[in-house]
Amino acid sequence: MNTKVNLAGIEMKNPVTVASGTFGYGREISQFFDLSKLGAVITKGTSLRPKNGNKPPRVCETASGMLNAIGLQNPGVEYFAQNDLPFLRKYDTKIIVNACGSSIDEYVELCKILNTLDIDGVELNLSCPNVKEGCMAFGNSYDGVKRVTTEVRKVLDKPLIVKLTPNVTNIAEIAKAVEDAGADGVSLINTLLAMKIDIYKKAPVLANKTGGLSGPAIKPVAVRMVWQVAQAVNIPILGMGGIINGEDAIEFMLAGATAVSIGAGNFIDPYTSVKTVEGIEEYMKNQKIDDINQIIGVVK
Ligand SMILES: Cc1cc2nc3c(=O)[nH]c(=O)nc-3n(C[C@H](O)[C@H](O)[C@H](O)COP(=O)(O)O)c2cc1C
């Protein structure tokens, strides 16, 4: 059985990776299983300089999901290069850095540095709904996405995957901007802008007031968007949003995803990503599929 896929030039041993921000830099979860079992590890959103993120409370549970407004807390690219990258390199898996910035110059400076590191690709986060500047300001228009992607493409030789926000009217149009600007792949979806109110305090639960919804609650929205994007572009798709097992992953691949990320599912059970790899193999055996690539985008 062949489970290998090529995501935007990144050769993955299987189609399963982890969604940025739900896996840190892999250290904590490496206590549970061998990270070499994953097709790739995607890091926490990493910026040019360290960021403290938003004030707590920054997460809360909702029906079949969760809200977060972390605000891209991270130690910065230099710290990552010196401490986390050597740790991750010990494993036989691909390393994709989720890159975030608050201006085009910042994205470009960051990607110049990432281009010199021993990593396998970059996932450009143009989609975080929880920071006041950057990301969403670029991520929700064709022109914004095209501008950032074009500038980053000039300095980045490594595989470039651009991560999209679902908080737009026409996701296919935004994906087209990514393709037109020369990116190698597109990833979706980031979280849906949402809110929870404490009815006794008569106040928002999150200090940031609003946050991003993720987990199984968003899966049908994510599948629909992956399918729409698959009809609109020719570059590979990294699909995510509520995946917690092999069957969910297969659904995304049938909709057009070449690979999938596990996000909030890691918080339910730290083994979710490896169980998803096993679930995909199980499905292939039952359905007598000898190459996983045969199911990508079958549903038109
Ligand atoms: C706690 C938390 C932190 C996140 N941080 C990031 C981030 O730093 N960069 C990013 O692109 N997406 C971030 N995301 C979004 C996820 O990568 C993913 O796109 C989203 O959660 C949908 O997948 P899921 O339903 O499987 O969680 C974060 C999500 C959560 C729950």
The ligand as a Gaussian input file, in Angstrom:
#p B3LYP/6-31G(d) Opt

LIG

0 1
 C       -5.039000      26.826000      20.335000
 C       -4.928000      27.060000      18.855000
 C       -3.853000      27.795000      18.353000
 C       -3.719000      28.012000      16.982000
 N       -2.634000      28.708000      16.497000
 C       -2.454000      28.850000      15.148000
 C       -1.283000      29.467000      14.625000
 O       -0.369000      29.862000      15.361000
 N       -1.182000      29.612000      13.259000
 C       -2.165000      29.149000      12.403000
 O       -2.035000      29.297000      11.184000
 N       -3.277000      28.529000      12.888000
 C       -3.443000      28.377000      14.217000
 N       -4.555000      27.717000      14.705000
 C       -5.558000      27.175000      13.744000
 C       -5.306000      25.687000      13.456000
 O       -4.035000      25.471000      12.909000
 C       -6.398000      25.115000      12.507000
 O       -6.350000      25.820000      11.279000
 C       -7.811000      25.239000      13.063000
 O       -7.801000      25.029000      14.462000
 C       -8.798000      24.278000      12.409000
 O       -8.424000      22.922000      12.610000
 P       -9.039000      22.016000      13.813000
 O      -10.533000      22.170000      13.775000
 O       -8.572000      20.631000      13.532000
 O       -8.485000      22.561000      15.093000
 C       -4.702000      27.498000      16.078000
 C       -5.779000      26.743000      16.592000
 C       -5.896000      26.518000      17.959000
 C       -7.052000      25.688000      18.474000

